[in-house]
Amino acid sequence: MLTCKEFLSELSEFLDESTDREVREKLEKHVAECPNCWVICDTTKKTISVYKGMKECSIPSDVHSRLMAAMEKRLAAGRAGR
C-alpha cells in the first residue's frame, strides 16, 4: 500500500496526469481510501483551477522592490545561519 508521503511526492504528476497507468492506479486507490490525502488533493486541484482562471496583473514597482529586498534579506540570513 502507498503511504501518504509517497502520495504527496507524486501529487504534482498525478494532477498533471503525467504518471504511468500503474502508478496512477495506486495513487487513485490511495486518495480514495485516505481522507487526509483526498482533502489535500481536492484543495490543490481547486487552487490550481482558481489560479488558472485569474487574469495576469503586475504589481507596482515599489512593491516589487520591497519584495525583492525582503527576499534577499531572508536568503542572506539563511546563508549566515549555515
C-alpha positions as CSV (number, residue, x, y, z in Angstrom):
1,M,0.0,0.0,0.0
2,L,1.1,3.5,-0.8
3,T,2.0,5.8,2.1
4,C,0.8,9.4,2.4
5,K,4.4,10.6,2.0
6,E,4.7,8.7,-1.3
7,F,1.3,10.0,-2.4
8,L,2.3,13.6,-1.7
9,S,5.6,13.2,-3.5
10,E,3.7,12.2,-6.7
11,L,0.8,14.7,-6.3
12,S,2.1,17.2,-8.9
13,E,2.5,14.5,-11.5
14,F,-0.9,12.9,-10.5
15,L,-2.7,16.2,-11.0
16,D,-0.8,16.8,-14.3
17,E,-1.8,13.3,-15.4
18,S,1.8,12.6,-16.3
19,T,2.2,9.4,-14.3
20,D,2.1,6.0,-15.9
21,R,-1.0,3.8,-15.6
22,E,0.2,1.6,-12.8
23,V,1.4,4.4,-10.6
24,R,-1.8,6.4,-11.3
25,E,-4.0,3.4,-10.2
26,K,-2.0,3.2,-6.9
27,L,-2.4,6.9,-6.4
28,E,-6.1,6.9,-7.2
29,K,-6.6,3.9,-4.8
30,H,-4.8,5.7,-2.0
31,V,-6.6,9.0,-2.4
32,A,-9.9,7.2,-2.4
33,E,-9.1,5.5,0.9
34,C,-7.3,8.3,2.7
35,P,-9.4,11.2,3.7
36,N,-6.4,13.4,4.5
37,C,-4.8,13.0,1.1
38,W,-8.2,13.4,-0.5
39,V,-8.5,16.8,1.1
40,I,-5.0,17.8,0.1
41,C,-5.6,16.6,-3.5
42,D,-9.0,18.3,-3.8
43,T,-7.8,21.6,-2.3
44,T,-4.8,21.6,-4.6
45,K,-7.0,20.9,-7.7
46,K,-9.3,23.8,-6.7
47,T,-6.4,26.2,-6.0
48,I,-4.9,25.4,-9.4
49,S,-8.3,25.9,-11.1
50,V,-8.8,29.3,-9.4
51,Y,-5.2,30.4,-10.2
52,K,-5.6,29.4,-13.9
53,G,-8.8,31.4,-14.1
54,M,-7.2,34.6,-12.9
55,K,-6.0,37.3,-15.2
56,E,-2.4,38.2,-15.1
57,C,-1.6,41.5,-13.4
58,S,1.6,43.3,-12.5
59,I,2.4,44.7,-9.1
60,P,3.6,48.3,-8.6
61,S,7.3,48.7,-8.9
62,D,7.7,49.9,-5.3
63,V,6.0,46.8,-4.0
64,H,8.2,44.7,-6.3
65,S,11.4,46.4,-5.0
66,R,10.4,45.9,-1.4
67,L,9.5,42.2,-2.0
68,M,12.8,41.6,-3.7
69,A,14.7,43.3,-0.9
70,A,12.9,41.2,1.7
71,M,13.6,38.0,-0.2
72,E,17.3,38.9,-0.5
73,K,17.4,39.7,3.3
74,R,15.8,36.4,4.1
75,L,18.2,34.5,1.8
76,A,21.2,36.2,3.3
77,A,20.1,35.4,6.8
78,G,19.7,31.8,5.8
79,R,23.2,31.6,4.4
80,A,24.6,33.3,7.5
81,G,23.0,30.6,9.7
82,R,24.8,27.7,7.9
